[in-house]
Amino acid sequence: MRLFQASGAFHYDLVEIDRARLTDLDLGQIGQYFTRHSINFFEESEAERLRLMFYSDILGERQRPTLSGLLLFGMAPERLLPQSGVSFAHFAGSKITADLVDKKTIGGALPQQVEGTLAAIKINLLTPSTIIGAKRIDTPPYPDRVLREWSARKRQSSDAACSFWNRARNST
């Protein structure tokens, strides 16, 4: 399968999810997506909206959401794709056998997963601060854009979380 994907002959993200229906998609988010591309989605006819979603790979030929359509615009993709969420775990040490400090399962469409992961990281990340006069000044160890980028790319490596937390712990 990976050879077919690597050759460009097969695109797994375009596979239609058999149990998924159009009602599993958040049409409001889809409308916002098209608005960013200067298309007023909700002023189009039903047939034109379906055509737009098909040619944007949100829907497949049978008018069922594709894997990518469901992951990007699904209201609860984890209901049909239980493996699609983010499992977040913060351990007290640098090994997975250390005491568990916090654990969250983050679901929803990919944009919500990125936001939820970012929030979980920020809550668990140590933030040094300095007192100047009567005011506390927090100095986050990483800018939000760095954490957001890491969160968005978290699926590239299963070891990413461990290496990130080790660097974060060692830098404070």
Stockholm file with secondary structure:
# STOCKHOLM 1.0

chainA/1-172         MRLFQASGAFHYDLVEIDRARLTDLDLGQIGQYFTRHSINFFEESEAERLRLMFYSDILGERQRPTLSGLLLFGMAPERLLPQSGVSFAHFAGSKITADLVDKKTIGGALPQQVEGTLAAIKINLLTPSTIIGAKRIDTPPYPDRVLREWSARKRQSSDAACSFWNRARNST
#=GR chainA/1-172 SS CHHHHHHTSCCGGGCBCTTCCGGGBCHHHHHHHHHTTTCCGGGSCHHHHHHHHHHTTSBCTTSCBBHHHHHHHBSSHHHHCGGGSEEEEEESSSSTTSCEEEEEEECSSHHHHHHHHHHHHHHHSCCCEEEETTEEEECCSSCHHHHHHHHHTGGGCTTHHHHHHHHHHHHC
#=GC SS_cons         CHHHHHHTSCCGGGCBCTTCCGGGBCHHHHHHHHHTTTCCGGGSCHHHHHHHHHHTTSBCTTSCBBHHHHHHHBSSHHHHCGGGSEEEEEESSSSTTSCEEEEEEECSSHHHHHHHHHHHHHHHSCCCEEEETTEEEECCSSCHHHHHHHHHTGGGCTTHHHHHHHHHHHHC
//
